[in-house]
Amino acid sequence: DIPKAEIFFSYYKQIPETIFVNYEILFQFIQNEKLSGKGLSFIDIGLYASAKMGNHKIWTNDKNLKRICESKKILFKG
């Protein structure tokens, strides 16, 4: 029998890596994308910036992040 953790990690390893976003890039995204006051946390903006830069889609139920991702065509609809 394969332990459940091994199954989880085998799937997890298939997820493509994306770009790490440092604070400088994060602040640029906030300014360039006019994200201030949109109800997004630093984590939300980091996920958004990383996905956008890496050409990935985001799967989220967070209403504010979802709205931004839909408008930029990076929302994963599964």
C-alpha positions as CSV (number, residue, x, y, z in Angstrom):
1,D,0.0,0.0,0.0
2,I,1.1,3.6,-0.8
3,P,0.6,6.0,2.1
4,K,-1.8,8.9,1.4
5,A,1.0,11.4,1.9
6,E,3.0,9.8,-1.0
7,I,0.0,10.1,-3.3
8,F,-0.5,13.8,-2.2
9,F,3.1,14.6,-2.9
10,S,3.1,12.8,-6.3
11,Y,0.3,15.1,-7.4
12,Y,1.9,18.2,-5.7
13,K,5.1,17.6,-7.7
14,Q,3.1,17.9,-10.9
15,I,2.1,21.5,-10.2
16,P,4.3,23.9,-12.3
17,E,6.6,26.2,-10.4
18,T,6.1,29.8,-10.8
19,I,8.1,33.0,-10.3
20,F,9.0,34.2,-6.8
21,V,7.8,37.8,-6.2
22,N,9.9,39.9,-4.0
23,Y,8.8,43.1,-2.3
24,E,10.1,45.4,-5.0
25,I,8.0,43.6,-7.7
26,L,5.1,43.4,-5.3
27,F,5.1,47.2,-4.8
28,Q,5.4,47.7,-8.6
29,F,2.4,45.6,-9.2
30,I,0.4,47.5,-6.6
31,Q,1.2,50.8,-8.3
32,N,1.1,49.6,-12.0
33,E,-2.1,47.6,-11.6
34,K,-3.7,50.1,-9.3
35,L,-4.4,47.5,-6.6
36,S,-4.6,49.8,-3.6
37,G,-8.0,49.8,-2.0
38,K,-9.2,46.8,-3.9
39,G,-9.6,44.6,-0.7
40,L,-6.5,42.5,-1.5
41,S,-4.0,41.4,1.1
42,F,-0.2,41.3,0.5
43,I,-0.6,37.5,0.0
44,D,-3.4,38.0,-2.6
45,I,-1.3,40.5,-4.5
46,G,1.7,38.2,-4.3
47,L,-0.3,35.3,-5.7
48,Y,-1.7,37.5,-8.4
49,A,1.7,38.9,-9.4
50,S,3.3,35.5,-9.4
51,A,0.5,33.9,-11.5
52,K,0.5,36.8,-14.0
53,M,4.2,36.9,-14.4
54,G,4.4,33.1,-14.8
55,N,1.4,32.9,-17.1
56,H,-0.6,30.8,-14.7
57,K,-4.2,30.8,-13.6
58,I,-5.5,31.2,-10.0
59,W,-8.2,29.1,-8.5
60,T,-9.8,31.1,-5.6
61,N,-13.0,31.7,-3.8
62,D,-11.9,35.1,-2.4
63,K,-14.3,37.6,-4.0
64,N,-11.8,40.4,-4.4
65,L,-9.0,38.3,-5.8
66,K,-11.5,36.5,-8.0
67,R,-12.8,39.8,-9.5
68,I,-9.2,41.0,-10.3
69,C,-8.3,37.6,-11.8
70,E,-11.4,37.5,-13.9
71,S,-10.8,40.9,-15.3
72,K,-7.2,39.9,-16.2
73,K,-8.2,36.6,-17.6
74,I,-6.1,34.6,-15.2
75,L,-9.0,33.0,-13.2
76,F,-9.0,29.2,-13.3
77,K,-12.6,28.0,-13.7
78,G,-12.7,24.3,-12.9
